[in-house]
């Protein structure tokens, strides 16, 4: 069963929340990949560090939304902020993994910003 199939079964979520959970999980995965690719390159240390932050915060935010936590809006704000900062850092590097990561992170930040007001 795919993540989308699983998330679709959570009754209390609307379509926008389901999409945010999916993009947060995608951001966590792409950031783990990007951070791993950056390891060992001093010029990429900040990128790896920020990617690890995003991976942790985005996956936590997805879990908070899935369980309908009252703290989800606050975590959405943190997630959007760290995604934006990491995307800016990734944009500084020409590596394919950084460019892919930045694209996903911009989508995640936008989705999380929408959750802040939901």
JOPETA-V337323 format. One line per field, one symbol per residue. phi: phi as a letter, one per 40 degrees, with the letter a starting at -180 (. if undefined). A space follows every 50 residues. Layout:
phi=???
This chain:
phi=.cdcccccccccccccccccdcccccccccccccccccdgbdcbdccccc ccccdccccccdcccccfcccdccccccccccccccccccccbcddcccc cdcccccccccccccccc
